[in-house]
Amino acid sequence: MSLESCFAVMGGDLESVRGRLRADDRIRRIVGMFPHDETFANLERAWETQSMPEAFRAAHTLKGVSRDLGFTPLFEVSNALADVLRPANEGGEVDAAAVEQLLDDVRRAYQLTLDAIEIIDE
């Protein structure tokens, strides 16, 4: 399948990625590395151990990576999650119920992204 199909399945923004990375083979290579990135696993671990500053950093990193790669749905929910976790980075309290809901949204968007990436090589 094509990059176009991959980005259509996930609701991503391939054209903005093409504007930055210029070549489809480069995009394909970089997007192909995403499933091996540990950021999502770090987010899950941080939440399980209630390490809120670490959860914030992981959500913030996931937001940046997904923005740069044009993974729009994942960017949107990880951005919202980072915003809710931001007070923890500054020593404040976070709304655990809001984090849990947004984390569920991130999980779904992350899986959608992985599923879309898989169709590139089909």
C-alpha positions in Angstrom: 0.0 0.0 0.0 1.0 3.6 -0.4 1.9 6.3 2.1 -1.3 8.0 0.9 -3.3 5.0 2.1 -1.5 4.9 5.4 -2.1 8.6 6.2 -5.7 8.3 4.9 -6.4 5.4 7.3 -5.1 7.3 10.3 -6.4 10.7 9.3 -2.9 12.1 9.1 -1.4 15.0 7.2 1.0 13.5 4.6 1.4 16.8 2.6 2.8 18.6 5.6 5.3 15.8 6.1 6.2 15.9 2.5 6.8 19.6 2.8 9.4 18.9 5.6 11.0 15.7 4.6 10.6 16.1 0.8 11.1 12.4 -0.3 8.6 9.6 0.1 11.4 7.1 0.7 12.7 9.2 3.6 9.1 9.5 5.0 8.6 5.8 4.6 11.9 5.0 6.5 11.2 7.5 9.3 7.5 6.4 9.7 8.7 2.8 9.8 10.9 3.6 12.8 7.9 4.9 14.8 6.6 1.5 16.1 10.0 0.9 17.7 10.0 4.2 19.5 9.8 3.8 23.3 7.9 7.0 24.1 4.4 5.4 24.3 5.8 2.6 26.5 7.4 5.2 28.7 4.1 7.0 29.0 2.3 3.9 30.1 5.0 3.0 32.6 5.0 6.5 34.1 1.2 6.4 34.5 1.4 3.0 36.1 4.0 4.2 38.6 2.2 7.5 39.0 5.4 9.4 38.0 3.5 12.4 36.8 6.6 14.5 35.7 7.7 11.5 33.6 4.2 11.0 32.2 4.2 14.7 31.2 7.6 14.4 29.4 6.5 11.3 27.6 3.2 12.8 26.5 5.0 16.0 25.4 7.5 13.9 23.4 4.7 11.9 21.8 3.0 15.1 20.9 6.1 16.4 19.2 6.9 13.3 17.3 3.3 12.8 16.1 3.1 16.4 15.0 6.3 16.2 13.1 5.3 12.9 11.4 1.8 14.2 10.5 0.0 11.7 12.8 -2.8 14.2 13.4 -5.2 12.2 15.6 -2.3 11.0 17.8 -0.9 14.6 17.9 -4.3 16.0 19.0 -4.9 13.6 21.9 -1.3 13.6 23.1 -1.3 17.4 23.0 -4.4 17.4 25.2 -2.8 14.9 27.5 0.4 16.9 27.8 -1.7 20.0 28.7 -3.5 18.1 31.5 -0.2 16.7 32.8 1.7 20.0 32.6 1.0 21.1 36.2 2.8 17.9 37.4 5.9 19.1 35.6 5.8 22.2 37.7 5.1 20.4 41.0 1.3 20.8 40.9 -1.6 18.3 41.0 -3.3 16.8 37.9 -6.8 15.7 37.3 -6.4 11.9 37.4 -9.8 11.2 35.8 -9.0 13.5 32.9 -5.6 11.9 32.5 -7.2 8.4 32.4 -9.8 9.4 29.8 -7.2 11.1 27.6 -4.8 8.2 28.1 -7.5 5.9 26.7 -7.8 8.3 23.7 -4.1 8.2 23.2 -4.0 4.4 23.3 -6.7 4.3 20.6 -5.0 6.9 18.4 -1.6 5.1 18.9 -3.1 1.8 17.9 -4.8 3.4 14.9 -1.4 4.9 13.9 0.4 1.5 14.2 -2.3 -0.2 12.2 -2.0 2.4 9.5 1.7 2.1 9.4 1.4 -1.6 8.9 -0.5 -1.2 5.6 2.5 0.6 4.0 4.3 -2.8 3.5 1.2 -4.8 2.5 
